[in-house]
Structure formats: C-alpha cells, structure tokens
Amino acid sequence: MGNSRIFSIAFRGGFDLFHLLIVDDYPDQVESIAATIPLEELGIGEVYKAFSGAEALDMAKRCTVDIVITDILMPGMSGLELVKKIREGSKTTKCIFLSGHADFDYAKQAIELQSSHYLLKPVETDELIRTLTGVVAELHAEWQEIASRRRAVNTLREHLPLLGGELLNHLLQDRRYPRGVIADKMKMLDLPFASGDRVGMFIVRMEDGFDDFDDYDLSLMEFAVANIAEEIFGELYHIWHCKDAYDNLVFVLKAKKSGEEVSALPNDNGEEEWRPIEKMAASLHRSVSVYLKRSVSIAVAEQTGLLPEGLSRMHRICLFAVRRQIGGESDFFVTAREEPEQAIEGGLRVPYQPPLLLHLLETGSWERAAGKLSDIFAELAEKWPESPEYAQEVYFNVMGAFHYAAHRNGKQLGDIAGGATDVGADGSMQVSSLKQLRDRIHTVFARLMADAEHNTKDSRSIVVRRIHQLIAEDVSRDLSLQAISDHVRLHPAYISKVYRMETGMNLGDYVLQQRMELAAAMLLKDPNDKIYEIAERTGYMTTHYFSKVFKGYFGMTPLEYRERLNK
C-alpha cells in the first residue's frame, strides 16, 4: 500500500476507490472478468490487467494494488508464487485465487498465504461479485481501523504536553509512584527525563495585567510564556513545565548532552555553575514584560534536586521565596535559597494536599475521606503530638470541610452532629489531648456520613415512589425502561440499579406484575369485557402477545383463567 492512501484516510476522512489487478495467462479470461464486475458499485476505481505472473509482479511494484484476482496455474510464475512475492511488499493486499481444479494442495497453500477466497473455474458472475463485495468490506474495515489508530495517536500527541503537566503536578504534590511506573509514564509521554536525573526549577507567578483575561485567553498567555522559555532555555536544557495548584507556571530543567554534558545547573559546590539558569530566567522575566506587556515574578531555586523526590522540596522552597520575599508586590525576580528546616517544614502538609478532604466529602467518597483523616492525624501525631497550635489548625481545617458538606445539603452541622461540634466561648476546641480531638472529629464524621447515606436512601425512595405513581396512573402507556427514565429524567441504568436496590426486584418484573394483576382483576370483574379490550388497557398491542404473556405468568390463558375462577 502506498503512503498516498494513508494520507487520504488520515486527512480527508474517507477512502480512495480500491485498485484491482486481474491476472491470467488467457487474455480473454482477464477481459471477461473485468467486463462482469460493477466497478462503481463495488467501490473499485482502477482495474489493472496482466497476462503472466512476472508482468503482474512488475505492475504491483509500480502501482498501488489492493485486490488481486489470479489464476493459480500459469506458465513461469504461478499465482501462488506471485501472491507470496506481493505479500512481501504489502501485507494488506487481498487475494482471490482461481483454479480449474478442486485440488486440496492448492487450497491448502492458498490458506497458508491468507487468501481471501479460493474459487473454481468457471466462476459464476454472482459468486465473483459476492466474493469481491466481501473483500471490499474487509478492506474498508481494515482502513477504518488504521484511520482510527492514527486519529488516536494524533490526539495523544496533541495532548502530550497536558498529560506531561499533569504528571509533573502529581510529583510536585509528592504523589508516590513506583520507579518503574514513572519510567513507563515518561516514556509514553515522550519526556526526556528519568528517575535519578539532577534537575533545576523556577516558578513564574502571573501578575498585573493577567487578571483581566478569561480562562481561554489566560491559557494562551501561559502558552506564550512557555514558548518564550523554550526559546531561551531550549539550547542548553530540556524543559518540563506545568501549572501548579497555586496557578504558578513551574519549569523543571535538565542539562542536555552535546558531546559532553552541559554543566550549567546549580549545585552545592558554588554558585558560578548556577549563574546560567539565573541569567536565562532573568531574560525570560524581561521578555515577558517587553513582548507580552505584562508583569510576572520569577523565583529560581538556587539548588538542584533529584527527580522525582527532589521536586516537591524545590517547589516548596520557590513558593516560600515568593511568599516571603515578594508577598503582594509584583514584577520581582528572586533567588529561592535554602531556608532553615523549620521555615520550610514548619507547617502541616497533608490537609492541604490533593485530594482535599472538602472535595472528597463533596463527591461522597467516604472511604477515601476516612483515609484522608487518618493521614492527617498520623502527620499530627508524628510531628506535633503535644502542640495545641497545630491541633487547632487541624480542628478548624477539618471542621470547616464538615460545615461545608453539611451546608451543601441544606443543613446545619450542629443539627447533624449535635454537641460534638460545640466550641468554647472563646472559640476554643474544648479538647485536652490528641486522642480527644481524634475521637471528636471521628464522631462528627460518622454522623455526617450517616446523614448523607440517609439522604441518599431518601432520594432513592423518592425515585421509586415516582415510578410507582407513574405506573399506577396508567399501565397501558409505554412503560419501557427508556420511557420511564424520560419521564423521571434520570438515566435508565441508574433507575434500574436504584429500583433493584430499593425493592429487591427488577423494574420490568414490577411492570409485568402490575399489568397481570390488573388484567386478572378485569377478567373476573366483568365477564363481558373482551380479551382484546383488556389487552389494550394493560398495555399490550395484540391479543396474541397478551395471551402469551398472561399464560407465562399464570400458567393458563386469559379465557381459561376466567372460566376456571368463575365456576
């Protein structure tokens, strides 16, 4: 197959007409076959003719050939040899063998060559057209699959920067991955980084002038900043960037190798080797101001770290520098130097790491929320078990999330948890130990979860009541799952699952039960009611189908039921 066909599929979204090669050492046979094929109807655009295996092979090399119809026995090169050689250059070419003999050995070799079909001469026109129709359908399916794969690859390629940024964000948040997993992800995302690489970092805070942009325009400006950074750093460094949880652009740098590794990253041996990154980042700072007419602040980490474990620490150091050295001002360029351990590690981390407790509660992820609470208390117990200050931070952080979850459901947390939420007149927690704090929060959490589950059950019960009301109003209406879901405005799969959870039976079985019970009552109530009338009033279009369903449910026909019970 030629590249032109692939180009056509990938970029025009359709298929070229297929090309057919007919081969036989009898020219009249070739002409006869060509004349009987409805080319346009089958989607065949070009018919090539050859009268020997060698001529056919030469033609297949010069032209794109999708389907070959060839006689098996020919002087010189046989049809089997021809197809074998064609297949060496094109695995996708479909082949139809013609033979005047029902020879098992020929058929066996044809199968080994993955022939589409093996037909006996003289070939009936209808049989040949039917065979070609199937072959063309196979080709369409194969090319559709190729086009689909190419679209998937193109889509993945377009989203590689976004996916790479997401991975970097996870690593900045200290998300733990096995080394093998990180290596696989970086390879898949085509990132020129690996675990153990020494990397540098700087962050860019978007400031004055960017507040006026909507999300789309802001993303374009961020893209522009990243492109400028690529231009400035790209000759010496591989660059990996993302947008962090604080809306800063974070850039990770790794020295490229050109003969010898460019040793321009900062390290612990002195700041001279760190200067190139500082100068380039300063150039980026100026370029954003000159070309984008906007101001940013940049913090460059003075020291490097190893990937991935060093990323989180360098990120915190840069954030600390922005907070401490820049604050609410704008258009600053600072060096993020190592601060005392107490300054960098002096706060709780787990409560503020994604996923946040607030988000877990909002999505009803109760098991994960319980795990998050365990992690929060584990950090508190490990680092500051005797500190009222940090205990109070945990209390108000967690209780704030609890209040938010309650208010989202239209309730007051005090009404749900009672006295467990009480605070002192001065706003204090009124707990004297870490154990008391943990117990109180777990009590509130358990009551909040129980209330949410009760609300969920109430919501499901309301759905079931609405369904029962709909059915009771008129069993003759369309009561298919789709029709019921349209009426209550919920997804059919959700309705089906909720109904079974709440009632223990399938919705379809309930509809059948209601219709059959009504039909039975009508049969007994008025002996003058016709069977077809009862069928219509219980939602069945034909008497025959109604009788069949009725017999399946009661074990007897409607007439037998009426006669037996009226005796």
C-alpha positions in Angstrom: 0.0 0.0 0.0 1.2 3.5 -0.8 1.5 6.3 1.6 -0.9 8.3 -0.5 -3.8 6.0 0.6 -2.9 6.5 4.3 -2.7 10.3 3.8 -6.1 10.2 2.1 -7.7 8.4 5.0 -6.0 10.4 7.8 -6.7 13.8 6.4 -9.8 13.6 4.1 -11.7 11.2 6.5 -12.7 8.9 3.6 -11.4 6.1 1.4 -9.9 6.1 -2.2 -11.6 3.7 -4.6 -9.7 0.4 -4.4 -7.4 -0.9 -7.1 -7.9 -4.3 -8.6 -5.3 -6.5 -10.5 -6.6 -9.4 -12.7 -4.0 -12.0 -13.7 -4.5 -14.9 -16.1 -2.4 -16.3 -18.9 -5.5 -16.3 -21.1 -6.3 -12.7 -22.0 -9.9 -13.5 -22.9 -10.4 -14.7 -19.3 -9.0 -11.4 -17.9 -11.2 -9.3 -20.2 -14.3 -11.4 -19.3 -13.8 -11.0 -15.6 -13.1 -7.3 -15.9 -16.3 -6.8 -18.0 -18.5 -8.5 -15.5 -17.5 -6.5 -12.4 -19.7 -3.5 -11.5 -16.7 -1.3 -10.6 -18.5 1.8 -9.2 -21.0 -0.2 -7.2 -18.2 -2.2 -5.5 -16.0 0.8 -4.9 -13.3 -0.2 -7.3 -11.7 2.7 -9.2 -8.9 1.2 -11.2 -8.5 -2.2 -12.9 -5.1 -3.4 -14.0 -4.6 -6.4 -16.3 -1.7 -8.8 -16.5 -1.2 -12.0 -18.6 1.7 -13.5 -16.6 3.0 -13.7 -13.1 6.1 -11.7 -13.9 4.1 -8.9 -15.6 1.7 -8.8 -12.6 4.5 -8.6 -10.1 6.1 -5.7 -12.0 2.7 -3.9 -12.1 2.2 -4.5 -8.4 5.6 -2.9 -7.7 4.8 0.2 -9.8 1.1 0.7 -8.8 -1.0 0.5 -5.6 -2.8 -2.8 -5.7 -5.5 -3.6 -3.1 -7.1 -6.8 -4.6 -5.5 -9.5 -6.8 -7.6 -12.0 -8.7 -5.2 -14.5 -10.1 -5.2 -17.9 -11.8 -3.1 -20.5 -9.9 -1.6 -22.4 -12.9 0.3 -20.1 -15.2 3.5 -20.6 -17.2 6.6 -19.4 -15.4 5.5 -17.8 -12.1 2.4 -19.4 -10.7 -0.4 -17.5 -8.9 0.8 -18.8 -5.6 4.3 -17.6 -6.2 3.0 -14.2 -7.4 0.9 -13.7 -4.3 3.7 -14.7 -2.0 6.0 -12.1 -3.6 3.3 -9.4 -3.5 2.7 -10.1 0.2 6.4 -9.5 0.9 5.8 -5.8 0.0 2.2 -5.4 1.1 0.6 -7.5 3.9 -2.8 -5.9 3.4 -3.4 -6.9 -0.3 -6.3 -9.2 -0.6 -6.0 -12.2 -2.9 -8.6 -14.3 -4.7 -7.3 -17.5 -6.4 -9.0 -19.1 -9.4 -8.4 -22.7 -10.4 -9.8 -25.1 -12.8 -9.1 -28.0 -10.4 -10.5 -28.7 -6.9 -7.0 -29.6 -5.7 -6.6 -29.8 -1.9 -2.9 -28.9 -2.1 -3.7 -25.7 -3.9 -6.4 -24.8 -1.4 -4.0 -25.5 1.5 -1.3 -23.3 0.0 -3.9 -20.5 -0.6 -5.0 -20.7 3.1 -1.3 -20.5 4.2 -1.0 -17.3 2.1 -4.1 -15.9 3.9 -6.0 -15.8 0.7 -9.4 -14.1 0.9 -11.0 -16.8 -1.3 -10.4 -19.8 -3.5 -12.8 -20.1 -6.4 -13.2 -22.8 -9.0 -13.4 -22.1 -12.7 -15.7 -21.3 -14.5 -16.6 -18.7 -11.9 -20.2 -17.7 -11.7 -20.7 -13.9 -12.1 -22.9 -13.7 -8.9 -20.3 -15.7 -6.9 -17.5 -13.5 -8.0 -19.4 -10.3 -7.3 -20.4 -11.6 -3.9 -16.8 -12.5 -3.1 -15.5 -9.1 -4.2 -18.2 -7.4 -2.1 -16.9 -9.2 1.0 -13.3 -8.4 0.2 -14.0 -4.7 -0.3 -15.9 -4.7 3.0 -12.8 -6.3 4.7 -10.6 -3.6 3.2 -12.9 -0.8 4.3 -12.9 -2.2 7.9 -9.1 -2.5 8.0 -8.5 1.0 6.7 -11.1 2.3 9.1 -9.2 0.7 11.9 -5.9 2.2 10.6 -7.5 5.6 10.4 -8.9 5.3 13.9 -5.5 4.3 15.3 -3.9 7.3 13.5 -6.5 9.6 15.0 -5.9 8.2 18.4 -2.2 8.7 18.0 -2.6 12.2 16.8 -5.0 13.0 19.7 -2.5 11.6 22.2 0.3 13.6 20.6 -1.7 16.8 20.8 -2.4 16.1 24.5 1.1 15.1 25.5 2.0 18.5 27.0 -1.2 18.4 29.1 -0.6 14.9 30.2 3.0 15.6 31.0 2.0 18.7 33.0 -0.5 16.5 35.0 2.3 14.0 35.8 4.6 16.9 36.9 1.9 18.3 39.1 1.4 15.0 40.8 5.2 14.8 41.5 5.2 18.4 42.9 2.5 17.3 45.3 4.7 14.4 46.4 2.5 11.8 44.8 4.3 8.5 45.2 4.8 6.2 42.2 7.0 3.1 41.9 10.1 4.0 39.9 9.0 1.6 37.1 5.7 3.4 36.8 7.3 6.8 36.5 9.7 5.4 33.8 6.8 4.0 31.8 4.8 7.2 32.0 7.8 9.4 30.9 8.5 7.0 28.0 4.8 7.1 27.0 4.7 10.9 27.2 8.0 11.2 25.3 9.6 13.2 28.1 13.5 13.4 28.0 13.6 12.9 31.8 14.2 9.9 34.0 14.3 9.0 37.7 17.6 10.0 39.2 18.2 12.9 36.9 19.5 16.1 38.5 17.2 18.9 37.7 16.7 22.6 38.5 13.5 24.6 38.9 12.0 28.0 38.7 8.4 29.2 39.0 6.6 32.1 37.3 3.8 33.9 39.0 1.4 35.6 36.6 0.6 39.1 38.0 -0.5 42.5 36.8 -2.5 42.6 33.6 -3.4 38.9 33.6 -6.4 39.3 35.9 -8.5 40.7 33.0 -8.2 37.6 30.9 -10.8 34.9 30.8 -9.6 31.2 31.1 -9.1 30.8 27.4 -7.1 34.0 26.9 -5.1 33.3 30.0 -4.2 29.8 28.8 -2.9 31.5 25.5 -0.7 33.8 27.6 0.6 31.0 29.6 1.4 29.1 26.4 3.2 32.2 25.2 5.3 32.4 28.4 6.2 28.7 28.0 7.2 29.2 24.4 9.5 32.1 25.3 11.0 29.9 28.0 11.6 27.2 25.4 13.4 29.7 23.1 15.6 31.0 25.9 16.5 27.7 27.7 16.0 25.2 24.8 19.5 25.2 23.5 21.1 24.1 26.8 18.2 22.4 28.7 15.4 20.0 28.4 12.3 21.8 29.8 9.2 20.3 31.5 6.5 22.6 32.8 3.1 22.6 34.3 0.6 24.9 36.1 0.6 24.2 39.8 -2.3 24.3 42.3 -1.5 27.9 43.0 -1.7 29.0 39.4 2.1 29.4 39.0 3.9 28.1 36.0 6.6 25.6 37.2 9.6 24.9 35.0 11.9 21.9 35.6 15.2 21.9 33.8 17.7 19.2 32.9 21.0 19.9 31.1 21.3 18.5 27.6 24.2 16.5 26.4 26.1 17.7 23.4 29.4 15.7 23.3 29.9 16.4 26.9 27.1 17.2 29.4 26.5 21.0 29.7 27.3 21.5 33.4 25.2 24.6 33.9 22.8 23.5 36.6 23.1 24.9 40.1 24.7 22.6 42.7 26.1 22.6 46.1 29.7 23.4 45.0 29.3 27.1 44.4 27.0 29.5 42.7 29.1 30.0 39.5 27.6 26.9 37.9 24.1 28.2 38.9 24.5 31.5 37.1 23.4 30.5 33.6 19.9 29.5 34.8 19.7 32.7 36.8 20.7 34.8 33.7 18.3 32.9 31.4 15.4 33.3 33.9 16.1 37.0 34.2 16.0 37.1 30.4 12.6 35.4 30.5 11.4 38.0 33.1 12.4 40.8 30.8 11.0 39.2 27.6 7.5 38.7 29.2 7.5 42.4 30.0 8.7 43.5 26.6 6.7 41.2 24.3 3.6 40.4 26.3 3.4 43.8 28.0 2.6 42.1 31.3 4.4 41.6 34.6 5.4 38.4 36.3 7.5 37.4 39.3 10.0 34.6 39.0 11.7 32.6 41.8 14.7 30.4 40.8 15.7 27.6 43.0 19.3 28.0 43.9 19.9 24.3 44.5 19.1 21.3 42.4 17.4 18.1 43.3 17.0 14.6 42.1 13.9 13.6 40.1 11.4 12.7 41.4 12.0 13.0 45.1 13.6 16.5 45.0 10.8 18.2 43.0 8.4 18.7 45.9 11.1 20.2 48.1 12.4 22.6 45.4 8.8 23.6 44.7 8.2 24.4 48.4 11.4 26.5 48.5 10.3 28.5 45.5 6.8 29.1 46.9 8.4 30.1 50.3 10.6 32.6 48.4 7.6 34.1 46.6 5.6 34.3 49.8 8.4 35.7 52.0 10.4 37.9 49.5 7.7 39.1 47.1 4.4 38.8 49.0 1.7 41.0 47.5 4.1 43.0 45.3 4.7 42.3 41.6 7.4 42.2 38.9 10.1 40.7 41.1 12.9 38.3 40.3 14.3 36.4 43.3 16.6 33.6 44.1 15.0 30.9 46.2 17.8 30.0 48.6 17.6 27.1 51.1 15.8 28.3 54.2 16.1 26.8 57.7 14.4 23.4 58.0 11.9 24.9 60.4 10.8 27.5 57.9 10.3 25.0 55.1 8.9 22.1 57.1 7.1 24.2 59.7 3.5 23.6 58.6 1.1 20.8 58.1 1.1 19.4 54.6 -1.4 16.5 54.4 -4.5 18.6 55.0 -3.6 20.8 52.0 -2.5 18.1 49.6 -4.9 16.9 46.9 -7.4 15.3 47.1 -8.7 17.8 49.7 -11.0 16.5 52.4 -13.6 19.0 51.3 -13.6 17.6 47.8 -13.9 14.0 49.0 -16.9 14.9 51.1 -18.5 16.8 48.3 -18.2 13.8 46.0 -19.4 11.3 48.6 -16.1 9.4 48.6 -16.5 8.4 52.3 -13.9 5.7 52.4 -11.2 8.0 50.9 -12.3 10.7 53.2 -11.8 8.4 56.2 -8.3 7.6 54.8 -7.6 11.3 54.5 -8.5 11.9 58.1 -6.2 9.0 59.2 -3.3 10.5 57.2 -4.0 14.0 58.8 -3.9 12.6 62.3 -0.8 10.4 61.5 1.1 13.6 60.5 -0.1 15.5 63.5 0.9 12.6 65.9 4.3 12.2 64.3 5.3 15.8 64.2 3.4 17.8 66.8 1.6 15.5 69.2 1.8 18.0 72.1 1.1 21.2 70.1 -2.2 22.9 70.8 -1.5 25.3 67.9 -1.3 22.6 65.3 -4.1 20.6 66.8 -6.3 23.7 66.5 -5.2 24.1 62.8 -6.3 20.5 62.2 -9.6 21.0 64.0 -10.7 24.1 62.1 -9.5 22.8 58.8 -11.4 19.5 59.2 -14.5 21.1 60.8 -14.6 23.7 58.0 -14.9 20.9 55.5 -17.6 19.3 57.6 -19.6 22.5 57.8 -19.2 23.0 54.0 -20.5 19.5 53.3 -23.5 20.0 55.6 -24.4 23.3 54.1 -24.2 21.9 50.6 -27.0 19.5 51.7 -29.1 22.4 53.1 -28.4 21.5 56.7 -26.6 22.9 59.8 -23.7 20.7 61.1 -24.9 21.3 64.6 -28.3 19.7 63.7 -26.5 16.6 62.3 -23.7 16.2 64.9 -25.2 17.8 68.0 -22.9 18.7 70.8 -19.8 17.2 69.1 -19.4 20.5 67.3 -19.6 22.8 70.3 -16.7 25.2 70.9 -15.9 27.3 74.0 -17.0 31.0 74.4 -13.5 32.0 73.2 -13.8 29.7 70.1 -11.5 27.1 71.6 -11.9 23.4 70.7 -12.6 22.2 74.3 -10.3 19.2 73.9 -7.3 18.5 76.1 -5.5 15.7 74.1 -4.8 14.4 70.6 -7.0 11.4 71.4 -9.9 13.6 72.3 -9.5 15.6 69.2 -9.4 12.5 67.0 -12.4 11.0 68.8 -14.5 14.2 68.4 -13.7 14.6 64.7 -14.4 10.9 64.0 -17.8 11.2 65.9 -18.8 14.2 63.7 -17.6 12.4 60.6 -19.6 9.3 61.4 -22.8 11.3 62.0 -22.2 13.3 58.8 -21.7 10.1 56.8 -24.8 8.5 58.3 -26.9 11.6 57.5 -25.6 11.6 53.9 -26.4 7.9 53.5 -29.9 8.6 54.9 -30.4 11.4 52.4 -29.2 9.1 49.6 -31.7 6.5 50.6 -34.5 9.1 50.9 -33.6 10.3 47.4 -33.8 6.7 46.1 -37.1 6.1 47.8 -38.5 9.2 46.1 -37.4 7.9 42.7 -39.2 4.6 43.4 -42.3 6.4 44.6 -42.4 8.4 41.4 -42.0 5.3 39.3 -44.8 3.5 41.2 -47.0 6.6 40.8 -46.4 6.7 37.0 -47.2 3.0 36.6 -50.4 3.3 38.8 -51.7 6.2 36.8 -51.9 4.3 33.5 -50.4 0.8 32.9 -51.4 1.0 29.2 -48.8 3.6 28.5 -45.3 2.9 27.3 -43.5 1.6 30.4 -40.2 0.6 28.9 -37.1 1.5 30.9 -36.3 4.2 28.5 -39.8 5.7 28.6 -39.8 5.7 32.5 -36.3 7.3 32.5 -37.5 10.0 30.2 -40.4 10.7 32.5 -38.4 10.9 35.7 -35.4 12.5 33.9 -32.8 10.1 35.2 -30.5 7.7 33.3 -32.0 4.2 32.6 -29.0 2.4 34.1 -29.4 4.5 37.3 -33.1 3.9 37.5 -32.7 0.1 37.0 -30.0 -0.2 39.7 -31.7 2.0 42.2 -35.1 0.2 41.8 -33.5 -3.1 42.4 -31.5 -1.8 45.4 -34.7 -0.4 47.0 -37.2 -3.1 46.2 -35.2 -6.3 45.6 -36.9 -6.9 42.2 -36.3 -5.8 38.6 -38.4 -2.8 37.3 -39.5 -4.8 34.4 -40.8 -7.6 36.7 -42.8 -5.0 38.7 -44.4 -3.6 35.5 -45.3 -7.1 34.5 -46.8 -7.8 37.9 -48.9 -4.7 37.9 -50.2 -5.4 34.4 -51.0 -9.0 35.1 -52.8 -8.3 38.4 -54.9 -5.7 36.7 -55.7 -8.0 33.8 -56.7 -10.8 36.2 -59.0 -8.4 38.1 -60.6 -7.2 34.9 -61.2 -10.7 33.7 -63.1 -11.5 36.9 -64.9 -8.2 37.3 -66.9 -8.1 34.1 -67.4 -11.3 32.0 -68.5 -9.1 29.1 -65.1 -7.4 28.7 -63.4 -8.7 25.6 -59.9 -10.1 25.8 -58.6 -7.6 23.2 -60.0 -4.7 25.3 -58.3 -6.0 28.4 -55.1 -6.4 26.4 -55.2 -2.7 25.2 -56.0 -1.4 28.7 -53.0 -3.3 30.2 -50.5 -2.0 27.6 -50.4 -4.9 25.0 -50.8 -4.1 21.3 -52.1 -7.6 20.2 -54.3 -10.1 21.8 -52.0 -12.9 20.8 -49.0 -11.4 22.7 -51.1 -10.5 25.7 -52.4 -14.2 25.9 -48.8 -15.5 25.6 -47.6 -13.2 28.4 -50.6 -14.0 30.6 -50.1 -17.7 30.2 -46.4 -17.4 31.0 -47.3 -15.5 34.3 -50.4 -17.5 35.5 -49.9 -20.9 33.7 -53.1 -20.6 31.7 -54.7 -18.4 29.0 -57.0 -15.4 29.9 -60.0 -17.4 28.8 -59.0 -20.4 30.9 -58.4 -18.2 33.9 -61.8 -16.6 33.6 -63.6 -19.9 33.1 -61.8 -21.6 36.0 -62.4 -18.9 38.6 -66.0 -18.2 37.6 -67.1 -21.8 38.0 
